[in-house]
Amino acid sequence: MLNLDFSFLTWDVVTGFIIKGFLFSLQLTVVAMIGGIVIGTLLAMMRLSSHKWLQVPAQLYVDTLRSIPLVMVILWFFLLIPLLTGQPLGAEISATITFTVFEAAYYSEIMRAGIQSVPRGQVYAGYAMGMSYKQTMQLVVLPQAFRNMLPVLLTQTIILFQDTSLVYAIGAYDLLKGFEVAGKNYNRPVETYLVAALVYFVICFSLSMLVKRLQKRIAIIR
């Protein structure tokens, strides 16, 4: 009834329009995940610190970004930073920085929960062995926190991959943009959006199944 025709989706269309967008979405996900975990871990440690001058800025950072829709942060950063610096960053660089900064707030809460899941007795044992706070966190607490929170970290990364589709707001060429351009060129927007939805579903569902298997394996190790 909709007169759907998927015959135009040849290998040339995939390599010419879609692969480029997929590679950027993948790159954006990996960079934002690594940067977000690094910054998020630092923020988590600041929030767990006994010093107010470390706690307050970290909590303000996390609470502020978690209270604002991601698409608004993307637009604000893309439009306001060039006004402040006088230099345009480009859609891809702007998206990478924005996602890293934004996701750090979410990874921070995950890492904070992971750190708090490590028994305090192990921290005291580290101190009793003569370790400093930095050594105790680096050698005792953080390795266990990462293992405990690995399934949740990966689940957040899957959500991050889904959210990369929001970079359409600033014109970045991501996976969804690749399908959109292909649909416009061949005058088949409905078909391309349907296939795009299927591709996102297959990728995210497959990764979710892998995370569930990993979670079971970690539970067995415990």
C-alpha positions as CSV (number, residue, x, y, z in Angstrom):
1,M,0.0,0.0,0.0
2,L,2.9,2.3,0.7
3,N,4.5,1.3,-2.6
4,L,7.8,0.6,-0.9
5,D,10.8,-0.1,-3.1
6,F,14.2,-1.1,-1.6
7,S,15.9,-2.0,-4.8
8,F,17.9,1.2,-4.9
9,L,19.8,0.2,-1.7
10,T,22.7,-1.3,-3.6
11,W,26.3,-1.8,-2.4
12,D,27.2,1.4,-4.2
13,V,24.6,3.3,-2.1
14,V,25.9,1.8,1.1
15,T,29.5,2.6,0.4
16,G,28.8,6.0,-1.1
17,F,26.4,7.4,1.6
18,I,26.0,5.2,4.6
19,I,29.4,3.8,5.5
20,K,30.8,7.3,5.9
21,G,28.1,8.2,8.4
22,F,28.5,4.9,10.2
23,L,32.2,5.4,10.7
24,F,31.7,8.9,12.1
25,S,29.0,7.6,14.5
26,L,31.3,4.8,15.6
27,Q,34.2,7.2,16.0
28,L,32.0,9.7,18.0
29,T,30.8,6.9,20.3
30,V,34.3,5.5,21.0
31,V,35.9,8.9,21.6
32,A,33.0,10.1,23.8
33,M,33.0,6.9,25.7
34,I,36.8,7.0,26.5
35,G,36.8,10.7,27.3
36,G,33.6,10.5,29.2
37,I,34.8,7.6,31.4
38,V,38.1,9.4,32.1
39,I,36.5,12.7,33.0
40,G,33.6,10.9,34.7
41,T,36.0,8.9,37.0
42,L,37.7,12.2,38.0
43,L,34.3,13.8,38.7
44,A,33.3,10.7,40.8
45,M,36.4,10.9,42.9
46,M,35.8,14.6,43.4
47,R,32.3,14.0,44.6
48,L,33.5,11.3,47.0
49,S,36.2,13.6,48.3
50,S,35.9,15.0,51.8
51,H,36.8,18.5,50.5
52,K,33.9,20.8,49.7
53,W,35.9,22.7,47.2
54,L,36.1,19.5,45.1
55,Q,32.6,18.2,45.9
56,V,30.6,21.3,45.0
57,P,32.0,22.0,41.5
58,A,31.7,18.3,40.5
59,Q,28.1,18.0,41.8
60,L,27.2,21.2,40.1
61,Y,28.7,20.0,36.8
62,V,26.9,16.6,37.0
63,D,23.5,18.0,38.1
64,T,23.5,20.7,35.5
65,L,24.3,18.5,32.5
66,R,21.9,15.8,33.6
67,S,19.1,18.3,33.8
68,I,19.5,19.6,30.2
69,P,18.5,17.7,27.0
70,L,21.4,16.6,25.0
71,V,20.2,18.3,21.8
72,M,20.1,21.7,23.5
73,V,23.7,21.2,24.7
74,I,24.7,20.3,21.2
75,L,23.1,23.4,19.8
76,W,24.4,25.7,22.5
77,F,28.0,24.5,22.1
78,F,27.9,24.7,18.3
79,L,26.4,28.2,18.2
80,L,27.9,29.9,21.3
81,I,31.5,28.7,21.3
82,P,32.3,30.3,17.9
83,L,30.8,33.5,19.2
84,L,33.1,33.4,22.3
85,T,36.3,32.3,20.5
86,G,35.7,33.8,17.1
87,Q,36.7,30.5,15.4
88,P,34.2,28.0,14.1
89,L,34.9,24.5,15.2
90,G,33.0,22.5,12.6
91,A,30.1,20.2,13.2
92,E,32.2,17.0,13.7
93,I,34.6,18.5,16.2
94,S,31.8,20.3,18.0
95,A,29.8,17.1,18.3
96,T,32.8,15.2,19.7
97,I,33.6,17.7,22.4
98,T,29.9,18.1,23.3
99,F,29.3,14.4,23.6
100,T,32.4,13.8,25.7
101,V,31.6,16.6,28.1
102,F,27.9,15.6,28.3
103,E,28.5,11.9,28.8
104,A,31.0,12.5,31.5
105,A,28.2,13.5,33.8
106,Y,26.4,10.1,33.3
107,Y,29.6,8.0,33.5
108,S,30.5,9.9,36.7
109,E,27.4,8.7,38.4
110,I,28.1,5.1,37.2
111,M,31.7,5.3,38.5
112,R,30.6,6.8,41.8
113,A,28.3,3.9,42.4
114,G,31.0,1.5,41.4
115,I,33.5,3.0,43.8
116,Q,31.0,2.9,46.6
117,S,30.3,-0.7,45.9
118,V,33.9,-1.7,46.9
119,P,33.9,-2.6,50.6
120,R,35.5,0.1,52.8
121,G,37.5,-2.6,54.5
122,Q,39.6,-3.0,51.3
123,V,40.4,0.7,51.4
124,Y,41.5,0.6,55.0
125,A,43.6,-2.5,54.2
126,G,45.3,-0.5,51.5
127,Y,46.1,2.3,54.0
128,A,47.3,-0.3,56.5
129,M,49.8,-1.6,53.9
130,G,51.2,1.9,53.6
131,M,49.5,2.9,50.4
132,S,48.6,6.5,49.7
133,Y,45.0,7.6,48.7
134,K,46.1,7.7,45.0
135,Q,47.7,4.2,45.2
136,T,44.7,2.8,47.0
137,M,42.3,4.1,44.4
138,Q,44.5,3.2,41.5
139,L,45.5,-0.4,42.6
140,V,42.6,-1.5,44.8
141,V,39.4,0.4,44.3
142,L,39.2,1.5,40.7
143,P,39.9,-2.0,39.1
144,Q,37.1,-3.5,41.2
145,A,34.8,-0.6,40.5
146,F,35.3,-0.9,36.7
147,R,34.6,-4.7,36.9
148,N,31.5,-4.1,38.9
149,M,30.2,-1.4,36.7
150,L,31.3,-2.7,33.3
151,P,27.8,-3.9,32.2
152,V,26.3,-0.5,33.1
153,L,29.1,1.4,31.4
154,L,28.6,-0.6,28.2
155,T,24.8,-0.1,28.4
156,Q,25.4,3.6,28.7
157,T,27.6,3.4,25.7
158,I,24.8,1.8,23.7
159,I,22.6,4.7,24.6
160,L,25.4,7.0,23.6
161,F,25.5,5.4,20.1
162,Q,21.8,5.9,19.8
163,D,22.1,9.5,20.8
164,T,24.7,10.2,18.1
165,S,21.8,10.5,15.7
166,L,21.0,13.9,17.4
167,V,24.0,15.5,15.6
168,Y,21.7,16.0,12.7
169,A,20.7,19.2,14.5
170,I,24.1,20.8,13.6
171,G,24.5,19.1,10.2
172,A,27.2,16.5,11.1
173,Y,27.4,13.5,8.8
174,D,26.5,10.6,11.0
175,L,24.8,7.3,10.2
176,L,21.3,8.7,10.2
177,K,22.5,11.6,8.0
178,G,23.9,9.1,5.5
179,F,20.5,7.4,5.2
180,E,18.8,10.7,4.9
181,V,21.1,11.9,2.0
182,A,20.6,8.6,0.2
183,G,16.8,8.9,0.6
184,K,16.9,12.4,-0.9
185,N,19.1,11.5,-3.8
186,Y,16.9,8.5,-4.8
187,N,13.6,10.1,-3.7
188,R,13.0,7.2,-1.3
189,P,12.9,8.8,2.2
190,V,10.4,6.4,3.7
191,E,12.5,3.4,2.7
192,T,15.7,4.8,4.0
193,Y,14.3,5.8,7.3
194,L,12.8,2.3,7.8
195,V,16.2,0.7,7.0
196,A,17.9,3.2,9.3
197,A,15.6,2.2,12.1
198,L,16.3,-1.5,11.4
199,V,20.1,-0.9,11.4
200,Y,20.0,1.0,14.7
201,F,17.8,-1.8,16.2
202,V,20.0,-4.6,15.0
203,I,23.2,-2.9,16.3
204,C,21.8,-1.9,19.7
205,F,19.9,-5.2,20.3
206,S,23.0,-7.3,19.4
207,L,25.2,-5.2,21.8
208,S,22.5,-5.4,24.5
209,M,22.6,-9.2,24.2
210,L,26.4,-9.2,24.5
211,V,26.2,-7.0,27.6
212,K,23.7,-9.4,29.2
213,R,26.1,-12.4,28.6
214,L,29.0,-10.4,30.0
215,Q,26.9,-9.5,33.1
216,K,26.2,-13.2,33.7
217,R,29.9,-14.1,33.4
218,I,30.8,-11.4,35.9
219,A,28.1,-12.6,38.3
220,I,29.6,-16.2,38.0
221,I,33.1,-14.8,38.8
222,R,31.8,-13.1,41.9
